[in-house]
Structure formats: structure tokens, C-alpha cells
Amino acid sequence: MTFASKIATPKILLSLPLAALLAACNPTARDATTRLPESERDPGYSATDAVIVQTGTDGLPRYRLEAERVEQDPQSLKVSLHELRFETRTRDGEPWRVRAPDGSLSADAQRLDLSGGVTVSTQGNTPDGARGSLQMVTARLQYDLESSQMRAPGEVKVSLQGHELAAKGLEANLRSGQVRLQSQIRGRFTP
């Protein structure tokens, strides 16, 4: 009797992995989410009036992101942001503010892709020591949250202390405060 139970146990143990392997290889097998009706599937997460603050190793805020609505796609893990405001600071503590109607945060939370009329602005010191404002407007913008690098591939309008520039493409490092216009630069300076 004990001998028979010892033989039956290995058969059961061998048949369980075999059943799992067959189920995994079955092309018609579906995971639990796809078997559910569309209305019952996990929509990811969503929030209204969301605030995300990322701190550095020193414990001080590196950036602050606010959005009226945030939604995550459960399949791609991409996060959609609506009516967002973003603020970061240069090494000297000067604030940069970014506003956009729409945007997305990459699945690894390293890149913001903004669209719909993006405005970037700052108040800071000019090379001659005076206080001045800088505002940039573009249709689309990418911002790397780790390196503080900003890139706008299309048309960009820049206002600097009453002077206006337009260019195609822009690169900036918001940590250092350096802005570089790429090509087709046109300007108007009024006295």
C-alpha cells in the first residue's frame, strides 16, 4: 500500500509541469485580462489634479509635475497627461516653467513628450546682470527628466526681453540654462 502511493506521487508531479507547458504553448490560450469583456478589463490607473515631485539624492525637489488628468495604459504602461504644468530649476536655482495641453510620460518615467502648444518660460539674469524673461513656444517638445535636456524638432518662437526670434528646432539644457536654436533663425529686435 505504501509502495503504490510512492509511485502515484511522481506521476502527479510530472503531469502538472506537462499540463502547464501544454497550456503555455497553446496558441488559443489567453490571459485572464483578455478573457474579460472590454468593459471589465483593467484600465490602468487614472487620477485628477495629480502632483508628482521627484527629489534628488540631496532630498531637494528636482522637478514638480502637475496635471489636471493622468491616465496609464495598462498594456504599454505609457502615462497620458492632460493640462500639465512642469517646473524644474537650474543649478543656480532659477525656475523653468513648462505648460502644455497634452503630454505623455514614457513607461520608464525618463522622458516627457509634450504637444498641443507648449510654452517654456523663465525669469533670470541676462549676461549684463539685469533681470529678464525668456519664453519659448512650440507645437511639440521632448524633455529628458534625467539629463534635463529639452528638444523641440519643429518651429519655435522665442521672446527675450521684448525681442522675438523664430527658428526651426531647439535644444536646451534646463539645468545649465543653455538654449541653442538649430536652423532657419529669424529675428526682430525693436529699440
C-alpha positions, 0 to 999 in steps of 0.5 A, spaced: 500 500 500 505 504 501 509 502 495 503 504 490 502 511 493 510 512 492 509 511 485 502 515 484 506 521 487 511 522 481 506 521 476 502 527 479 508 531 479 510 530 472 503 531 469 502 538 472 509 541 469 506 537 462 499 540 463 502 547 464 507 547 458 501 544 454 497 550 456 503 555 455 504 553 448 497 553 446 496 558 441 488 559 443 490 560 450 489 567 453 490 571 459 485 572 464 485 580 462 483 578 455 478 573 457 474 579 460 469 583 456 472 590 454 468 593 459 471 589 465 478 589 463 483 593 467 484 600 465 490 602 468 490 607 473 487 614 472 487 620 477 485 628 477 489 634 479 495 629 480 502 632 483 508 628 482 515 631 485 521 627 484 527 629 489 534 628 488 539 624 492 540 631 496 532 630 498 531 637 494 525 637 489 528 636 482 522 637 478 514 638 480 509 635 475 502 637 475 496 635 471 489 636 471 488 628 468 493 622 468 491 616 465 496 609 464 495 604 459 495 598 462 498 594 456 504 599 454 504 602 461 505 609 457 502 615 462 497 620 458 497 627 461 492 632 460 493 640 462 500 639 465 504 644 468 512 642 469 517 646 473 524 644 474 530 649 476 537 650 474 543 649 478 543 656 480 536 655 482 532 659 477 525 656 475 523 653 468 516 653 467 513 648 462 505 648 460 502 644 455 495 641 453 497 634 452 503 630 454 505 623 455 510 620 460 514 614 457 513 607 461 520 608 464 518 615 467 525 618 463 522 622 458 516 627 457 513 628 450 509 634 450 504 637 444 498 641 443 502 648 444 507 648 449 510 654 452 517 654 456 518 660 460 523 663 465 525 669 469 533 670 470 539 674 469 541 676 462 549 676 461 549 684 463 546 682 470 539 685 469 533 681 470 529 678 464 524 673 461 525 668 456 519 664 453 519 659 448 513 656 444 512 650 440 507 645 437 511 639 440 517 638 445 521 632 448 524 633 455 529 628 458 527 628 466 534 625 467 539 629 463 534 635 463 535 636 456 529 639 452 528 638 444 523 641 440 524 638 432 519 643 429 518 651 429 519 655 435 518 662 437 522 665 442 521 672 446 527 675 450 526 681 453 521 684 448 525 681 442 522 675 438 526 670 434 523 664 430 527 658 428 526 651 426 528 646 432 531 647 439 535 644 444 536 646 451 539 644 457 534 646 463 539 645 468 545 649 465 540 654 462 543 653 455 538 654 449 541 653 442 536 654 436 538 649 430 536 652 423 532 657 419 533 663 425 529 669 424 529 675 428 526 682 430 529 686 435 525 693 436 529 699 440 
